[in-house]
Amino acid sequence: MQVMDYHNPVLLTETVDGLNIRPDGVYVDVTFGGGGHSREILKRLNENGRLIAFDQDTDALENAIDDQRFLLINENFRFLKRFLRFHGYKKVDGILGDFGVSSHQFDVAERGFSTRFEADLDMRMNQESAFSAYDVVNSYEESKLRSVLFQYGELRTAAGMARVIVEARKNGGITTSEQLKKALGRFLPKHKENKILAQVYQAIRIEVNQELDALKEFLEQTVEVLEPGGRLSLISYHSLEDRLVKRFMRNGLFEGEPERDVFGRVEVPLKPVGKFVIPSEEEIKKNNRARSAKLRIAEKL
C-alpha cells in the first residue's frame, strides 16, 4: 500500500501551522492514517523534538515512519493519557487530530465504509473489534435503531427506517450494503439517494466505533496532557463532531455554561485561536473529501 493511496492530508499546512511548533517540543498526531500530517510535523522538529502518533487501524501501521524521533501507537485516541504516560510523556506541546474516515478506509470496498460498493456490513475502524455494522443493523431493537439513525444521522425518517430494517431482517438477516439499501428503498428517492444513504452510513459508523464518546474522552484528556501555551489543532467533518470541539474549546464543557465565581468570573481551560478554517476551492477540487472539513485551533491557558 502506497502512502499516497492511503489518505490525502486535509488542510495540511494550516493544521500544522496551528500547532505553533517549537523545534524541540513534543507533539501528538492522534489520527496518523497515511502519516501526511505527521511527516509535516517532523519536518519542523529538530533532533530533540518528538512526535507520538496514534491510530487504531492496523492498516495504518504499514505507513509507520522510520525516524528515531517518531513513535506510532496502535490504539484509539480515547486512551491518549494512558499510553502517553506508559511511554514516559506526562505533558506535550501540541495535539493534532483529523477525525472521520480516511480515504483508504473509504476506498477499500470490504471495509464497508462507502456507499459506492457492495460489501458486508462492517465499518470497524479497529479491525480487532468484535462489534460491527452487522450487529447494529441485525441485533438492535427498533427503538434503539431509531435513536441511532436520528441522533447520529440526523434523519427525519429515522422511525420509519428502523421499522423497515427490523421487518426486513426477519428473513435471514441483512448482511450486505445492497440488502440494507434494498430494505430502505422507499426512503431513498433517486435525486437524494446518495445523500440519505451517506447519513445512514454515518449514523451506523458512529455507533459501531463509539466515535462521539471517544471524541469526548479524548478532548477531556487534552487539557490534562497539554503544557500551558500548548495547542490543539483539530479537523472535524460533520456538525456532531464540530459542535463538541467548538463547545469544548470555548468553555471546557460539552453542554451548558461554566460556573462563575463570586465575582462573576469564569475559569476555562482553553482559548480558541482565531476563527475556524475551511479548505480553499482549489484544495476541494483536488480532494473532494475535504469539502466538509472544518479546522479549529485552541491554546491551553
C-alpha positions as CSV (number, residue, x, y, z in Angstrom):
1,M,0.0,0.0,0.0
2,Q,1.4,3.4,-1.0
3,V,1.1,6.2,1.5
4,M,-0.2,8.4,-1.4
5,D,-3.0,5.9,-1.9
6,Y,-3.9,6.0,1.8
7,H,-5.0,9.5,2.6
8,N,-4.6,13.0,1.2
9,P,-4.0,15.1,4.3
10,V,-6.6,17.9,4.5
11,L,-5.6,21.5,5.4
12,L,-2.1,20.2,5.8
13,T,-0.2,23.5,6.2
14,E,-2.9,25.2,8.2
15,T,-3.3,22.4,10.7
16,V,0.4,22.1,11.4
17,D,0.9,25.9,11.5
18,G,-1.9,25.9,14.1
19,L,0.3,23.9,16.5
20,N,2.8,26.8,16.6
21,I,5.6,24.2,16.7
22,R,8.7,24.6,18.8
23,P,11.5,22.6,17.2
24,D,12.5,20.8,20.4
25,G,8.9,20.2,21.5
26,V,6.8,17.0,22.0
27,Y,3.8,16.7,19.7
28,V,1.0,14.2,19.2
29,D,-0.9,13.2,16.0
30,V,-3.9,11.2,17.2
31,T,-5.1,10.2,13.7
32,F,-1.9,9.0,12.0
33,G,-3.6,7.4,8.9
34,G,-1.2,7.8,5.9
35,G,1.1,10.0,8.0
36,G,0.8,13.2,6.0
37,H,0.3,15.5,9.0
38,S,3.0,13.6,10.9
39,R,5.6,14.0,8.2
40,E,4.9,17.7,8.1
41,I,5.3,18.0,11.9
42,L,8.6,16.0,11.8
43,K,10.0,18.5,9.1
44,R,9.6,21.2,11.7
45,L,11.3,19.4,14.6
46,N,15.0,19.3,15.4
47,E,16.9,16.3,16.7
48,N,15.5,16.9,20.2
49,G,11.8,17.1,19.1
50,R,9.5,14.1,19.5
51,L,6.3,13.0,17.7
52,I,3.9,10.4,19.1
53,A,1.2,9.2,16.8
54,F,-2.0,7.1,17.4
55,D,-4.1,5.0,15.1
56,Q,-6.4,2.1,16.0
57,D,-6.5,0.8,12.4
58,T,-3.8,-1.8,11.8
59,D,-3.7,-0.9,8.1
60,A,-2.1,2.4,9.2
61,L,0.9,0.6,10.7
62,E,2.2,0.0,7.2
63,N,2.8,3.7,6.9
64,A,5.0,4.0,10.0
65,I,7.8,6.5,9.6
66,D,11.4,5.3,10.1
67,D,12.6,8.1,12.3
68,Q,14.1,7.9,15.8
69,R,12.0,10.9,16.9
70,F,8.8,9.1,16.0
71,L,6.6,6.6,17.9
72,L,3.4,5.0,16.5
73,I,0.9,3.6,19.0
74,N,-1.8,1.2,17.6
75,E,-4.6,2.4,19.9
76,N,-7.7,4.6,19.9
77,F,-7.0,8.2,20.8
78,R,-9.6,7.9,23.7
79,F,-6.6,6.3,25.5
80,L,-4.4,9.3,24.9
81,K,-3.3,9.9,28.5
82,R,-2.8,6.3,29.4
83,F,-0.4,5.5,26.5
84,L,1.5,8.8,26.7
85,R,2.2,8.0,30.4
86,F,3.1,4.4,29.6
87,H,5.8,5.8,27.2
88,G,7.0,8.4,29.6
89,Y,5.3,11.5,28.4
90,K,3.2,13.4,31.1
91,K,2.9,16.6,29.1
92,V,3.1,17.6,25.4
93,D,3.3,20.8,23.5
94,G,0.6,20.2,20.9
95,I,-2.0,17.7,19.7
96,L,-3.3,17.4,16.1
97,G,-6.4,15.4,15.1
98,D,-8.0,14.8,11.7
99,F,-11.2,13.0,12.6
100,G,-13.6,10.9,10.4
101,V,-12.9,8.2,7.9
102,S,-9.6,8.1,6.0
103,S,-9.6,7.9,2.2
104,H,-8.1,4.5,2.4
105,Q,-11.0,3.2,4.6
106,F,-13.5,4.6,2.2
107,D,-11.7,3.1,-0.9
108,V,-11.2,-0.4,0.4
109,A,-14.6,-2.0,-0.5
110,E,-14.5,-4.8,2.0
111,R,-14.2,-2.4,5.0
112,G,-17.8,-1.4,4.3
113,F,-17.5,2.4,4.9
114,S,-18.5,3.5,1.4
115,T,-22.0,3.6,-0.2
116,R,-20.3,3.1,-3.6
117,F,-19.5,-0.6,-3.1
118,E,-21.4,-3.8,-2.5
119,A,-19.8,-5.2,0.7
120,D,-20.5,-6.9,4.0
121,L,-21.8,-4.6,6.8
122,D,-18.6,-3.9,8.7
123,M,-17.4,-0.2,9.3
124,R,-15.0,-1.1,12.1
125,M,-12.1,1.4,12.3
126,N,-10.4,-1.1,14.7
127,Q,-10.4,-4.4,12.8
128,E,-9.8,-6.3,16.0
129,S,-13.1,-5.3,17.4
130,A,-15.8,-8.0,17.5
131,F,-18.7,-5.4,17.1
132,S,-19.6,-4.3,13.5
133,A,-22.3,-2.6,11.5
134,Y,-23.9,-6.1,11.0
135,D,-24.6,-6.2,14.8
136,V,-26.2,-2.7,14.8
137,V,-28.4,-3.5,11.9
138,N,-29.4,-7.0,12.9
139,S,-29.5,-7.0,16.7
140,Y,-30.6,-3.6,17.9
141,E,-34.2,-3.3,18.9
142,E,-36.3,-0.9,16.9
143,S,-36.3,2.0,19.4
144,K,-32.5,1.8,19.7
145,L,-32.0,1.7,16.0
146,R,-34.4,4.7,15.6
147,S,-32.3,6.6,18.1
148,V,-29.0,5.9,16.3
149,L,-30.4,7.0,13.0
150,F,-32.0,10.1,14.4
151,Q,-29.2,11.2,16.7
152,Y,-26.1,10.3,14.5
153,G,-27.6,10.5,11.0
154,E,-29.9,13.4,11.8
155,L,-32.5,11.6,9.7
156,R,-36.1,12.8,9.9
157,T,-37.4,9.4,8.7
158,A,-35.5,7.5,11.4
159,A,-38.6,5.9,12.9
160,G,-39.8,4.5,9.5
161,M,-36.3,3.4,8.6
162,A,-35.9,1.5,11.9
163,R,-39.3,-0.2,11.3
164,V,-38.5,-1.5,7.8
165,I,-35.0,-2.7,8.9
166,V,-36.5,-4.7,11.7
167,E,-39.1,-6.1,9.3
168,A,-36.5,-6.9,6.5
169,R,-34.1,-8.7,8.8
170,K,-36.7,-11.3,9.8
171,N,-36.0,-13.1,6.5
172,G,-32.4,-14.3,7.3
173,G,-30.8,-11.0,8.4
174,I,-29.3,-8.1,6.5
175,T,-25.7,-8.9,5.8
176,T,-24.6,-6.6,2.9
177,S,-24.8,-3.0,1.9
178,E,-27.0,-3.9,-1.0
179,Q,-29.5,-5.7,1.2
180,L,-29.6,-2.6,3.5
181,K,-30.2,-0.3,0.6
182,K,-33.0,-2.5,-0.7
183,A,-34.7,-2.6,2.7
184,L,-34.6,1.2,2.8
185,G,-35.7,1.6,-0.8
186,R,-38.9,3.6,-0.1
187,F,-36.8,6.3,1.8
188,L,-34.3,6.7,-1.0
189,P,-35.7,8.9,-3.8
190,K,-33.4,8.9,-6.8
191,H,-32.4,12.5,-6.6
192,K,-31.4,12.2,-2.9
193,E,-30.4,8.5,-2.6
194,N,-26.6,9.1,-2.1
195,K,-27.1,11.9,0.4
196,I,-29.6,9.9,2.6
197,L,-27.5,6.7,2.3
198,A,-24.4,8.7,3.5
199,Q,-26.4,9.9,6.5
200,V,-27.5,6.3,7.3
201,Y,-23.9,5.1,7.0
202,Q,-22.6,7.9,9.1
203,A,-25.1,7.0,11.9
204,I,-24.2,3.3,11.9
205,R,-20.5,4.0,11.7
206,I,-20.6,6.4,14.6
207,E,-22.4,3.8,16.7
208,V,-20.0,1.0,15.7
209,N,-16.9,3.0,16.6
210,Q,-18.4,5.0,19.5
211,E,-16.9,8.0,17.7
212,L,-18.6,10.7,19.8
213,D,-17.9,9.1,23.1
214,A,-14.2,8.6,22.1
215,L,-14.0,12.2,21.0
216,K,-15.4,13.5,24.3
217,E,-13.0,11.3,26.3
218,F,-10.1,12.5,24.2
219,L,-11.0,16.2,24.5
220,E,-11.2,16.0,28.3
221,Q,-7.7,14.4,28.4
222,T,-6.1,17.0,26.2
223,V,-6.4,19.6,29.0
224,E,-4.5,17.3,31.4
225,V,-1.7,16.5,29.0
226,L,-1.1,19.8,27.3
227,E,1.5,22.2,28.6
228,P,0.3,25.8,29.3
229,G,0.5,27.5,25.9
230,G,0.3,24.1,24.2
231,R,-2.0,24.0,21.1
232,L,-4.9,21.8,19.9
233,S,-5.4,21.7,16.2
234,L,-8.5,19.6,15.2
235,I,-10.3,18.9,11.9
236,S,-14.0,17.8,12.0
237,Y,-16.1,16.7,9.1
238,H,-19.7,16.8,10.4
239,S,-21.7,19.0,12.7
240,L,-21.9,16.5,15.6
241,E,-18.1,16.4,15.9
242,D,-17.6,20.0,15.3
243,R,-20.2,21.0,17.9
244,L,-18.3,19.1,20.6
245,V,-15.0,20.5,19.5
246,K,-16.3,24.1,19.4
247,R,-18.0,23.9,22.8
248,F,-15.1,22.3,24.5
249,M,-12.6,24.8,23.1
250,R,-14.8,27.6,24.2
251,N,-15.6,26.7,27.7
252,G,-14.3,23.2,28.5
253,L,-17.8,21.7,28.5
254,F,-20.0,19.8,26.1
255,E,-23.3,21.2,27.4
256,G,-24.4,24.2,29.4
257,E,-22.2,27.0,30.6
258,P,-19.3,27.0,33.1
259,E,-19.9,28.1,36.7
260,R,-18.9,31.7,37.7
261,D,-17.1,32.5,40.9
262,V,-18.4,35.1,43.4
263,F,-17.0,37.9,41.3
264,G,-18.8,36.6,38.2
265,R,-15.6,35.3,36.6
266,V,-15.3,32.1,34.6
267,E,-12.3,29.9,34.5
268,V,-11.9,28.0,31.3
269,P,-9.0,25.6,30.3
270,L,-8.6,26.7,26.7
271,K,-8.7,29.8,24.5
272,P,-9.8,29.5,20.8
273,V,-7.2,30.8,18.4
274,G,-8.7,32.8,15.5
275,K,-11.8,31.7,13.6
276,F,-12.3,28.2,12.2
277,V,-10.6,27.4,8.9
278,I,-12.1,25.7,5.8
279,P,-10.3,24.4,2.7
280,S,-9.8,26.6,-0.3
281,E,-11.8,25.9,-3.5
282,E,-8.5,24.7,-5.0
283,E,-8.0,22.1,-2.3
284,I,-11.6,20.9,-2.6
285,K,-11.1,20.5,-6.4
286,K,-8.0,18.3,-5.8
287,N,-9.6,16.4,-2.9
288,N,-13.4,16.3,-2.8
289,R,-13.4,14.7,0.6
290,A,-12.0,18.0,2.1
291,R,-15.3,19.8,1.2
292,S,-16.9,19.4,4.7
293,A,-13.6,19.9,6.7
294,K,-13.5,22.5,9.5
295,L,-10.3,23.2,11.4
296,R,-10.4,24.7,14.9
297,I,-7.4,25.7,17.0
298,A,-7.2,26.4,20.7
299,E,-4.4,27.1,23.2
300,K,-4.2,25.9,26.8
301,L,-4.4,28.7,29.3
